[in-house]
Structures are given as C-alpha cells and as structure tokens.
C-alpha cells in the first residue's frame, strides 16, 4: 500500500542523540526486514527516510521519529 509507513522513534533530552537513535533503529529494522547491508540501509534512510521532531511540548523529553514509506519496496 503506497500510503503505509514504518516509524521508529527515540525520546530524551538531546535532539541530536534522539535523531541518531531513531535512524539507527530504522537501519536495524531495514537490515532485519529486507536483508540490506548497514551501508545500504543508511543510504536508503538519507534518500527516502523522513526524520522529524515529533514532540517538543514535554520538555526536556523531545521525541524524534524516522518515517520510511513502505511503497518503495517491491511486494
């Protein structure tokens, strides 16, 4: 389904660390689910992934999420 996405998140007081952890979680999921190498998963995250600050209202516990559209993968 073109509109479906897989999301990984990280929360804590450091936005940069949260971004790294959310991205690493997505890389881990991509390598497990699709058999990609770490390098290929990282490249895919940089091209197709959407890294976003999802929540800033619960300071200092920011939430960062990485979104990956599932429609880019063959059935």
C-alpha positions as CSV (number, residue, x, y, z in Angstrom):
1,X,0.0,0.0,0.0
2,X,1.6,3.3,-1.1
3,X,0.5,5.3,1.9
4,X,1.8,2.9,4.6
5,X,4.9,3.8,6.5
6,X,7.2,2.3,9.2
7,X,8.2,4.6,12.0
8,X,11.0,4.4,14.5
9,X,11.3,6.8,17.4
10,X,13.6,7.9,20.2
11,X,13.0,10.3,23.1
12,X,15.1,12.0,25.6
13,X,16.7,15.4,26.4
14,X,19.1,15.5,23.4
15,X,17.6,16.1,19.9
16,X,20.8,15.1,18.1
17,X,21.2,11.9,20.1
18,X,17.5,11.1,19.5
19,X,17.9,11.7,15.8
20,X,20.9,9.2,15.8
21,X,19.0,6.6,17.8
22,X,15.8,6.8,15.6
23,X,17.9,6.5,12.5
24,X,19.9,3.6,13.9
25,X,16.6,1.9,14.8
26,X,15.4,2.3,11.2
27,X,18.7,0.9,9.9
28,X,18.4,-2.1,12.2
29,X,14.8,-2.7,11.0
30,X,15.8,-2.4,7.3
31,X,18.7,-4.8,7.7
32,X,16.5,-7.3,9.5
33,X,13.3,-6.9,7.4
34,X,14.8,-6.6,3.9
35,X,18.3,-8.0,4.3
36,X,20.1,-4.7,3.4
37,X,23.6,-4.1,4.5
38,X,24.1,-1.4,7.1
39,X,25.6,0.9,4.4
40,X,22.7,0.4,2.0
41,X,20.1,0.9,4.8
42,X,21.9,4.2,5.8
43,X,21.8,5.4,2.2
44,X,18.1,4.5,1.9
45,X,17.4,6.5,5.1
46,X,19.1,9.5,3.7
47,X,17.2,9.3,0.4
48,X,13.7,8.1,1.3
49,X,13.5,8.5,5.1
50,X,11.9,11.4,6.8
51,X,13.5,12.4,10.1
52,X,11.2,14.7,12.1
53,X,10.9,16.3,15.5
54,X,7.6,14.8,16.6
55,X,7.1,16.3,20.0
56,X,8.7,19.2,21.8
57,X,6.0,20.1,24.4
58,X,7.2,17.6,27.1
59,X,10.5,19.4,27.7
60,X,13.1,18.2,28.2
61,X,11.9,14.9,26.7
62,X,11.9,15.5,22.9
63,X,10.6,12.9,20.6
64,X,12.3,12.3,17.2
65,X,10.9,9.9,14.6
66,X,12.2,8.4,11.3
67,X,9.5,7.6,8.8
68,X,10.1,5.2,5.9
69,X,7.4,4.8,3.2
70,X,6.7,1.1,2.6
71,X,5.5,1.8,-1.0
72,X,9.2,2.0,-2.2
73,X,9.7,-1.8,-1.5
74,X,8.7,-4.4,-4.0
75,X,6.0,-6.8,-2.9
